[in-house]
Amino acid sequence: MVVLSTVLASLLLIPQGNATEQLNQAFIKTPAQFQDAWNIGESDARKSKRPDLLSRMNSLRRDIGSIRTSGLGKHKTVSWVWCLAPEFYSYSEAYQAVAQYKSPQEMAPTRAIALPTSPIHFQDLGFYGFITLMPSFAGGHGRINRYANPNDLSDVRVVLKVGDRILQPIKQPGNMLQTKETALNSFAIPRYTYSTTTSSASGSAYGSGGYAYGSATGTSSTVSSYVEHNEQAYNWYQGQFSVDFKLLDSAGKPLITASDTEIELIVIYGNNERHAKFMLKDLERPLE
């Protein structure tokens, strides 16, 4: 949460560029939009002391990684990326101010930054995400059949696709390995035992020909089952990244224009290429 708040804080420190009518409306923010975000943050904080920023940001969260679990086609999402709309900063600051019972005087410096008094044409677009490398549990009965490779985090690349154009970030994440943990995978294997029982019988019976003697044998099978419990130790790894993309080229021409409707973040790590799509309309009022 601290890392994300720091990333969000940088959004309102972006210099104001010259207004341009061609820049996509998603990046032209009015004072009223920031005020609305501040009000929502205050309201959420008064309802609950539980941090609510991430849940409010879910509309701009996308899956960029999963692991296979037991069973055909099953998987679990482990990696995410958020598009950082600038309103999130105003929301976060208001939420924290109320949650910490700050006085109006204490809130004043933060409000001055979080609530601009004139429209802002943003020059950068930010994304925040994390990649978690886990083993694959698609083996029989939940066994590990592929261990995580930490080298997948040694050269992470992120680009932004806008229409048929590819935009490079101001700085690539590069080597982003930050966390290494050890865990145990527990799984159970059903076992069966089989046994066969042989029985025999003999006797006599009186018939028209006198007594007759005979014998017979038979077999019966039984099956019993039990569960064998096993554990496998494994390492998992995680890294966080934040990237920013310029919205204007060196001549001040918009790189994401009013005619664009969608952007697609492409995250490349190891042999993985993950795509996260965002509709630009969703960035206009992300808290609604």
N, C-alpha and C positions, 0 to 999 in steps of 0.2 A: 504493500500500500504506500509506503514511503517513497519507493522508487517511482511508482506511477504518479504520485503527486508531484514529484520533482519534474517529471516529463511534462505533465500538464501545465505546470507553472511557466515553463518556457514558451508556451503558446502565446501568452499575452505580452511577451517581451519581444515578439517579432516586429521589426520596424513597419510602420504603415507605408504602403506603396502608393503610387499615384492611382487614383480611381480609373478604372477602365471598364467600359460598358460590355466588353467581350468576355470578361472573367465570369466563370460560372457562378450563379447566384449562391451556391452552397458555401462560397468563401467570402461573401460580402455580408458582414454581420452588423446589425443595428444595435444601438444602446438598449432598445426594448427587449431584444433577444437575450442579452446578458442579464438584464434585470429579471426577466422571467426565470432564467436558470438559477439566479440567486434566490428568488422567492421559493422555487421548488426545493432547493437545498435546505433552506430554513424550515420549510414545512416538514420535510422528511425527518430532519433532526429532532423536531419537537414530537414527532410520532414515535420515534424509536431511537435509542442510543447505539443501535447496531449500525456499523458503517454500511452505507447503501450505494456507494459510488459505482462499484462494479456491476451491481444488478441494474442500475440506471443506464449503464453503458452497454448492456447486453444487445441492444438493437444494432450496435456497430461492432459486435464481436463475431469472429468467424473461426471455424475449425481449420487448423493447418497441420494436423497430425493425428494419427491413431495407431493403436496396436491391435494385432489380431488376438482374439481370445478363443477359447475352446468352442468348437461348433462351426459349421459351414457358414461363412459370411459374417460372423459376429466380430465386432470390434469395439474398442473403447477409446473415446477421444481423450488425448493427453496434452495437446498443444493448441494454443489460441493466439489470435492477433486482434487488436482493437484499432479502429480508426479513431484518432483523437480529435474530435470536434472541439473547438475552443470553448464552447459553453460548459464543457465538463469542468474546466478550471473554476469558473464562477460558482458552479454548483458545489464543487468540493470545498472551496473556501468558506462558503456560507454554511455548509453542513458542519464543518469542523468548528467554526466560530460558535455556533449555537450549542453543539455538543459539549464544548468546553466552557460554556456559560460566560463567554466574553462580553464585556460591557460595550455599549455603542462606541465609546471612545477607543477601546482596544480594537474594534472592528474597522475603524475609519481608514487606517492605512491600507488594509487589504481590500476594502471596498473601492478605494480610489484606483487600484490596479485592475480589479476584477470587473468594474463597471465603467467602461469607457463612455465618454459623453458625445462622441460622434461616430458615424459609421466607419468600420475598418475593412479594408480590402487586404486580406491576408496574403502573404507572399510565400508561406511554407505550409505544407500539409504533413502532419506527423502520424506515425503508427507506433504502437507498442505491442510487443508480444513476447511469448516464451515458448521454447521448444524443450520438451521432455523426451528423452530417449529411454524407452523401456524394451525389455525382451518381448518376443512374441510367444504367446501361450497357446498356439494352435496345434501343439502335439497331442498325441493320444491321451485322453483323460486329463488334459490341462498341463501337460509337461511343457517345459521351455523347449522350443525348437529353433530359436534364433536369439542370441544374446545381443544386447545393445553395444554399438561401436562408438566410443567417445570421439573418434576421429571425424564423425559426422558433424561435429560442432566446431571443427578447426577452420573451416572456410565457408561460413554462411554468407549467402548472397541474397539480396532483396532488390527487386525492380518493380516498377509500376507500369502497367499496361493501360493506355488510354486510347481506345479505338485501335488503330493499327500502329500506334506509336509506343515506344518503350522509353520510359524515363528512368534515369539513374539517380539514386539518392545522393544527398550531399556527401555522405560517408557510408561505406558498406559496414555491416556488423563485424565481418571477419571472424576472428577466433573468439567465441563467446562461451566457452565452457566455464561454468561458475560453481556448479554443485555436483558432488558425487556422493551417493548414498548406497548402503548395502541393505538388501531386504531378502526375505525368504518367500519362496513360492511353495505353497502346500497343495498337494493334489492326492487323490485317492484312486486306487486301482482295484476294481472288483476281482476277487479270486473265487474259484469254484473247486470243490473236491467231489469226486465221484466214488461210490462204493457199490459193490454187487454182493447180494446175499443168495446163497444156494440152499434150497430146502428139498427134503425128500420125504416120501410117505409110502407105507405098504399096508396091506390088509387082505382079508378074504371075504368071500361072499358065497352063499349057498344058492345054487341054481339047479336047473333040470339035470345037469350032469354031475351034481355033487358040489363039493366045495371047490372054489377057484381062488387061487392066490395071485397077487400082483403088486407092483410097486411103481412109483412115479417120482420124478425130480422136477424142480422148477427153479428159476432164477428171478430176482427182482433187483432193480437199480434205484439208488437214491442219490440226490444231489444236495449238497450243502454249500453255502456261500459265506464269504467274509470279505472285509475291506482292508486292503493294505495301504497304510498312510505313509506318504513320502514327503520330503522337503528338498528344495534346491535353493542354494544361495545364489544371488545375482547382484550386479551393480546396476544402478540407474543414474542418469546424468541429466542436468538441466542447465539451460542458459537463457538469459533475458536479452532482448534487443530493443532498441528504439531507432527509427530512421526517419529522416525528414526529406521531403521532396520540394524543390522549387516550383512555385506556381507560375512564375514569370521567367522568360528567358533573359539574356543579357541586354536585349533591346527593349525590355518591358512588355513583350508580347505574351499574352496568356498561353500557358501550356495545357490548361484544362479550360475549355471555352464553354460558352452558353449552349452550344449545340451538342456537347458531350452529355451522355446520360448515365454512364457507368464507368467505374474504374476497377482494376483488377490487380491486387497485390500478388506477386509471385515470390515465394520463399523457397530457396534451393539450399538443401543441406544433405551432405552425403549423396546417396542415390535418389533422394526424394525431391520431388518438385510439387509444391503445394500451391493451390490457387485460392484466393479469398476475394470474392466479388462484393462490391458495394454500389448501391444505387445512389447517385449524387443527390437525388431528391431527399433521401433519408438523412443526409448531412445538414439539411437546411434547418430542421428543428428536431434534433436527435433525442431530446428529453420528453417529447410528446408521444 
